[in-house]
């Protein structure tokens, strides 16, 4: 017996509706189960303690800093142009470091490692490689492109600090370290009026926050081992009454060797004296003036005039004006005068003047770029201008002036 079509469709509709309800119920149950499982997993993860971060090995800088050891240095590379040959007619270089007439140079690649606590023992080692190392090398050291510029042990207790070894001189407004100077070329006084370094013992006493007294004894000017049995004494006073002004005065006196190598007793000796003073005036936070004055003399020097034994004398002054335009730009002006009365320091009896203008740009705190122009003038035809000088013809190839240009890049780390 056949079922009516309408009845059949009605039953089929109810079956489909019941099936859809079942599917919806099943989907809802599965969704609830998934949510409950997810919440349970989250709760379990939340209950677990976070996994500790994997330890990373400390860097060398971290280890040294934690130990109180400071490691730093710089690289100084430059290009220099001289209108002359870079020497006086005596054969002595007429510049300190930038002596090549037209050359690129790595002047210094320097590294300093120091541990200098305020109390107890410490020390410092300063190494330099490059063109300048040949100039600053002490007598007794090989004149290669490497120099142990400083190496000393230190003991500090309260206001007293004692160092023993090799260390830079107290004299002068400029230093070997390029990063602490404001010009590219070094001053006349830096190269011809004062020493570079000493080997001996130095005692510094901080009498107050404003006054330091320095006393020392050493082998002499730029001597790793003494060339005679006598020693050179140093005495210095540093006075800083306020942030605007400071004054440092230092003196050296001792028997120094004039010639004959570095062997004890060789060559001629005589007492050498030097008085050096550096005054600094900070007119504003941007503008600083510096004045450096030197006076020196050496006994038992053979006169360039008549061959007699004389007491040679030299003196000079250098004035600086440094203006910090902003964090990136600085302008530096230097003017100086040097009187080599008997020609002992340059090989030429002369009054030598120079003026230098340096513009510095610091794109970052690690990099400094400097551009410089400089003019030198003597009251004598002291500068060798070209190779015609070596022909021997009177007056050939010499002049009383020299112009130079320098471009320098210093990277500090």
C-alpha atoms as one frame of an Amber mdcrd trajectory, in Angstrom:
protein
   0.000   0.000   0.000   1.549   3.267  -0.982   1.953   6.230   1.449   0.651
   9.537   0.261   3.327  11.863  -1.055   2.561  14.634   1.431   2.948  12.235
   4.316   6.178  10.949   2.984   7.617  14.479   2.587   6.517  15.419   6.081
   8.338  12.430   7.599  11.459  13.171   5.572  11.467  16.798   6.738  11.249
  15.720  10.394  14.154  13.308   9.868  16.329  16.032   8.342  15.397  18.454
  11.122  16.268  15.883  13.766  19.600  15.177  12.017  20.499  18.897  11.949
  19.686  19.212  15.629  21.943  16.254  16.314  24.768  17.779  14.309  24.418
  21.143  16.082  24.442  19.414  19.437  27.526  17.429  18.480  29.346  20.564
  17.247  28.465  22.410  20.456  29.766  19.547  22.562  33.011  19.433  20.635
  33.438  23.211  20.939  32.884  23.101  24.701  35.352  20.259  25.030  37.963
  22.201  23.035  37.490  25.360  25.167  37.711  23.394  28.406  40.884  21.624
  27.236  42.456  24.902  26.147  41.673  26.495  29.505  43.091  23.510  31.321
  46.291  23.728  29.229  46.600  27.440  29.942  46.092  26.842  33.630  48.743
  24.139  33.582  51.186  26.405  31.741  50.477  29.225  34.156  51.135  26.938
  37.081  54.537  25.973  35.678  57.430  28.274  36.661  59.003  30.145  33.704
  62.052  28.481  32.266  65.236  30.317  33.236  67.008  32.236  30.463  69.988
  30.466  29.073  73.152  32.004  30.532  75.333  34.019  28.127  79.090  34.220
  28.448  80.253  37.665  29.715  82.264  39.766  27.283  85.889  40.674  27.919
  84.845  44.271  28.606  82.337  43.087  31.238  84.969  40.974  32.952  87.549
  43.778  32.954  85.064  46.413  34.143  83.884  44.156  36.979  87.528  43.728
  37.969  88.236  47.479  37.907  90.448  47.200  34.810  90.006  49.779  32.037
  90.864  48.911  28.432  90.801  51.680  25.836  92.709  53.063  22.887  92.611
  54.895  19.582  93.806  54.850  15.984  95.222  58.033  14.436  95.604  58.134
  10.637  96.253  61.214   8.522  97.429  62.852   5.330  99.955  65.693   5.467
 101.391  68.052   2.891 104.434  70.295   3.443 105.659  72.937   1.024 109.234
  72.047   2.012 111.158  68.833   2.570 110.434  68.509   6.297 113.971  69.210
   7.533 116.071  72.191   8.627 119.337  72.901   6.861 121.013  71.316   9.919
 119.373  67.977   9.045 117.047  68.104  12.069 113.341  67.475  11.241 111.377
  70.731  11.202 108.174  69.042  12.417 107.531  66.555  15.204 105.417  63.772
  13.656 104.148  65.052  10.293 107.569  65.246   8.623 106.739  63.747   5.206
 106.160  66.381   2.489 103.301  64.471   0.849 102.153  61.262   2.519  99.424
  59.263   4.170 100.403  57.901   7.569  99.216  55.730  10.424 100.607  57.900
  13.178  99.480  55.871  16.161  97.530  52.746  16.992  97.545  52.931  20.781
  96.199  50.677  23.507  96.075  51.374  27.247  95.323  48.845  29.978  95.144
  50.227  33.475  94.055  49.285  36.964  94.339  52.345  39.208  92.325  52.027
  42.415  92.166  54.932  44.851  93.677  52.681  47.503  96.336  50.018  47.146
  98.401  48.725  44.257  97.683  49.122  40.552  99.419  49.770  37.289  99.222
  51.004  33.713 100.589  49.856  30.361 100.352  52.123  27.294 101.515  50.679
  23.962 101.801  52.558  20.667 102.458  51.359  17.129 102.844  53.492  14.017
 104.976  56.265  12.561 105.067  58.340  15.772 106.597  55.479  17.770 109.933
  56.095  16.021 109.968  59.678  17.295 108.913  59.179  20.917 111.070  56.080
  21.524 113.431  56.588  24.464 117.182  56.155  24.171 117.846  52.483  24.786
 114.758  51.397  22.857 114.825  50.216  19.255 113.587  52.920  16.878 110.951
  50.734  15.250 107.272  51.387  14.649 106.446  50.147  18.153 106.905  51.855
  21.513 106.098  51.114  25.150 105.051  54.684  25.836 104.184  54.087  29.482
 104.515  51.129  31.821 104.433  51.647  35.568 103.231  50.211  38.854 101.257
  52.379  41.250 100.525  52.548  44.936  97.859  54.891  46.333  97.005  55.628
  49.941  94.922  58.610  50.972  96.305  61.783  49.357  99.539  60.063  48.292
 100.149  58.299  44.942 103.491  56.779  43.906 104.318  55.410  40.454 107.472
  53.663  39.303 108.467  52.783  35.746 108.175  54.714  32.505 105.703  57.608
  32.246 105.060  60.753  30.179 106.523  64.102  31.146 104.757  66.704  33.262
 105.856  69.502  30.929 103.847  70.983  28.085 100.296  71.803  27.083 100.200
  69.054  24.431 100.685  65.314  24.866 101.542  62.192  22.861  97.936  60.943
  23.027  96.247  62.366  19.898  92.758  62.299  21.433  93.792  64.820  24.107
  95.116  67.427  21.683  93.036  69.909  19.695  95.333  70.331  16.675  96.669
  67.801  14.174 100.307  68.925  14.126 102.186  69.191  17.428 103.506  72.500
  18.659 107.116  73.660  18.445 107.364  73.526  22.230 106.126  69.922  22.331
 108.855  68.767  19.967 111.820  71.049  20.694 111.502  72.588  24.173 110.538
  69.659  26.423 111.041  65.880  26.805 108.512  63.179  25.893 108.888  60.732
  28.776 110.922  59.644  31.802 111.845  56.397  33.536 111.985  56.601  37.307
 109.778  57.269  40.336 107.126  59.989  40.762 105.253  60.933  43.944 102.045
  62.988  43.815 100.573  64.481  47.003  97.053  65.935  46.916  97.407  68.645
  49.543  93.779  69.665  48.922  91.097  69.524  46.258  92.806  72.526  44.674
  96.527  71.827  45.108  98.753  68.913  43.993 102.497  68.690  44.625 104.627
  66.346  42.496 108.191  65.221  43.237 110.201  62.674  41.260 113.590  61.358
  40.232 114.355  59.725  36.879 117.038  58.759  34.349 116.594  62.009  32.435
 115.032  63.139  29.186 113.712  60.260  27.065 116.036  57.642  28.527 114.951
  54.112  29.291 118.336  53.421  30.855 120.484  56.229  32.197 123.330  57.381
  29.966 125.315  58.569  33.016 125.483  57.973  36.753 123.560  61.123  37.679
 119.790  61.453  37.938 117.316  64.155  36.944 114.886  65.574  39.458 111.382
  66.828  38.756 109.190  69.131  40.824 105.681  70.182  39.908 102.789  72.130
  41.396  99.249  72.043  40.052  96.759  74.633  41.335  93.056  74.682  40.410
  91.226  77.260  42.544  87.967  76.977  40.594  86.443  75.581  37.411  87.504
  78.629  35.405  91.244  78.675  36.039  94.139  76.256  36.535  97.916  76.633
  36.634 100.600  73.952  36.444 104.299  74.753  36.932 107.019  72.107  36.697
 110.786  72.051  36.634 113.487  69.541  35.647 117.170  69.620  36.514 119.927
  67.047  36.052 123.030  66.040  34.147 122.135  65.022  30.605 124.163  63.489
  27.794 124.736  65.655  24.730 126.100  63.011  22.350 128.007  59.739  22.134
 125.275  57.075  22.306 123.517  55.622  25.321 126.470  53.987  27.077 127.225
  55.216  30.582 130.098  57.684  30.520 130.072  58.087  26.719 130.003  61.483
  25.053 129.702  64.927  26.630 127.520  65.629  29.641 126.240  68.798  31.258
 123.512  70.095  33.539 120.196  70.654  31.771 117.450  72.766  33.348 113.863
  73.313  32.252 111.010  75.364  33.675 107.563  74.853  32.128 104.251  76.547
  32.959 100.745  75.941  31.587  97.812  78.199  32.462  94.230  77.414  31.419
  91.293  79.835  31.501  87.769  78.590  30.747  86.072  81.821  29.712  82.759
  80.034  29.048  81.560  76.458  28.742  82.516  76.692  25.042  85.595  78.943
  24.974  88.990  78.045  26.505  92.331  79.867  26.431  95.658  78.188  27.192
  99.149  79.665  27.557 102.284  77.494  27.689 105.702  78.998  28.482 109.092
  77.226  28.506 112.635  78.180  29.451 115.605  75.818  29.161 119.388  75.653
  29.156 122.128  73.065  28.616 125.767  73.217  29.735 128.839  72.166  27.751
 127.351  72.793  24.316 129.706  73.514  21.433 128.891  76.918  19.962 127.758
  76.983  16.339 129.408  80.397  16.022 132.978  79.890  17.260 133.211  76.301
  18.548 133.579  77.358  22.191 131.888  75.508  25.051 128.809  77.478  26.069
 125.617  77.208  28.064 122.973  76.928  25.349 119.600  78.522  26.014 116.133
  78.267  24.501 112.717  79.660  25.393 109.271  79.962  23.886 105.567  80.467
  24.343 102.447  78.958  22.782  98.939  80.397  23.025  95.723  78.482  22.251
  92.082  79.425  21.768  89.612  76.529  21.548  85.953  77.157  20.754  83.398
  74.334  20.969  80.752  75.465  18.504  78.421  72.571  19.414  78.637  68.872
  20.216  79.981  68.129  16.731  82.119  71.101  15.706  85.215  72.658  17.294
  87.575  75.404  16.149  91.151  75.638  17.484  93.748  78.352  16.929  97.390
  78.118  18.015 100.165  80.711  17.759 103.672  80.291  19.131 107.188  81.641
  19.260 110.422  79.732  19.892 113.866  81.267  20.333 116.653  78.736  19.796
 119.309  81.234  20.884 122.294  78.955  20.289 120.798  76.452  17.847 121.060
  73.571  20.323 117.486  72.295  19.844 117.051  72.724  16.063 120.638  72.950
  14.815 119.959  76.495  13.557 120.254  79.744  15.500 116.795  81.155  14.856
 113.608  82.739  16.101 110.850  80.440  14.856 107.145  81.302  14.720 104.063
  79.375  13.637 100.294  79.792  13.470  97.790  76.947  13.110  94.056  76.813
  12.423  92.246  73.495  12.993  88.598  72.643  12.355  87.348  69.448  14.002
  84.160  67.502  13.273  82.861  64.736  15.553  80.109  62.744  13.782  79.985
  60.355  16.772  81.632  60.244  20.172  84.067  57.654  18.821  85.267  59.477
  15.686  86.969  62.842  15.235  87.947  64.346  11.872  90.358  67.282  11.722
  91.411  69.616   8.952  94.358  71.951   9.501  96.356  74.699   7.823  99.637
  75.926   9.295 102.288  78.481   8.459 105.858  78.530   9.834 108.270  81.479
   9.652 111.892  81.845  10.773 114.182  84.860  10.929 116.761  82.659   9.173
 116.695  80.608   5.970 116.283  77.512   8.112 113.874  75.356   6.053 115.088
  73.101   3.250 112.710  73.899   0.381 113.786  71.382  -2.274 116.516  68.969
  -3.261 118.694  71.663  -4.826 119.922  72.261  -1.277 121.919  69.045  -1.481
 123.864  70.359  -4.447 125.974  72.376  -2.046 125.476  75.678  -3.825 125.283
  78.593  -1.350 121.693  79.563  -0.588 120.208  76.939  -2.886 117.013  75.176
  -1.887 116.468  76.926   1.451 113.804  79.364   2.623 112.599  81.124   5.757
 109.013  79.803   5.641 106.879  76.700   5.194 103.178  76.037   4.601 101.410
  72.793   5.506  97.998  71.136   5.265  96.832  68.203   7.363  93.780  65.925
   7.295  93.370  63.571  10.250  90.934  60.875  11.388  90.971  59.622  14.974
  88.927  56.609  16.096  88.546  56.096  19.847  87.476  52.878  21.530
